[in-house]
């Protein structure tokens, strides 16, 4: 983000509405939030991929990873009972 974009989001208007110190502080907060979100997404994808590889011999593809990142992923049930129920249906 540019300084102007940050200033706009913070409703900082006009000359002197913010200092370089304020801008540095906001940039650090933004970077930290981005890092935490990236780590959360990577962890979620790894957990789901590990589960699918271990339990179902299936590796997530890019669409699956996108679904995990968006929170739309539904974990498959690889249990024997679930497989039998699908076969009988």
Buried (B, 14 or more C-beta within 10 A) or exposed (E): EEEEEBBEEEEBEEEEEBEEEBBEEBEEEEEEEEEEEEEEBEEBBEEBBEBBEEEBEBEBEEEBBEBBBEEEBEEBEBEEEEEEEEEEE
